[in-house]
Amino acid sequence: MYAHLDSVQPSTKETVVRPKPGTGRDPYARDRRAVEGGSEMRTLFRSIIVAAALAALSVTVAAFQGRSEAQPAHPATYASPPPTKATPQDPPRPRLQPAPARLNPDPLHATGDLLEVSIAHQRLRVWRDGRVVYRFVISTGRPGYETPTGHYRILNKISNAWSRKWSVWMPWAMRWHNGYFLHQLPHKPGSTVNIGATKLGTPDSHGCVRVNVGDAETLFRWTSVGTPVWVH
């Protein structure tokens, strides 16, 4: 029934090319030689690249060794900066504490105002810029009530001070040390008699410096708070 289809069915069998009898030739020999030749070229090219890389590496190593050999054998030294001259440092200064007023023992070379009380001479001299402007007869402390000596300053001024200890008035009083004053001859309340008027020029007070009537007011108005006082 299908015999007529067999006559038109294409053949699926592979056609094998065989060498002609008697020739002995391989039809694929040329292709194999081409493939083998390409492999040899690639192998040769890789060999050339490897050789070039090795040569470059050898040159680099040789250059590095040359630089290493050119370095000095001894260790590197570094220049130090020139020494600087040390600046001497001042020793620390102690903190100064305020000291009592110190006056020039020679009033002739002193400047400003100064009240000088001389116990030996029972005199008070008023100095200004090395010149005596006033001299007063005074009375300092009697034995047992000596007037303290040293350098002081006028602390405050009272035109009419009251002494509770001795119950007397002390006009034109100027305090120069604790309870010690320069003042006019004292008097009792309600009395016009000045105590110690007849003894001026001799030690007669309880430690204060007594000044005569009139002189005390002059001294009071001339003197300022802070004026130095030198008792000796």
Protein Blocks (a to p, Z undefined) as FASTA:
>chain_A
ZZmmmmmmccfbdcdddddehklpafklmmmmmmmmmmmmmmmmmmmmmmmmmmmmmmmm
mmmmmmmmmpcfbdcddddddddddddddddddddddddddddfblklpgcjdddddfkl
opacddeehiafbdcddddddehiaccedddddfbdcfbdcdfklopacehiacfbhjac
cddddddehiabdghklmgoiafbeoiacddehjlmmmmmmpcghiacddZZ
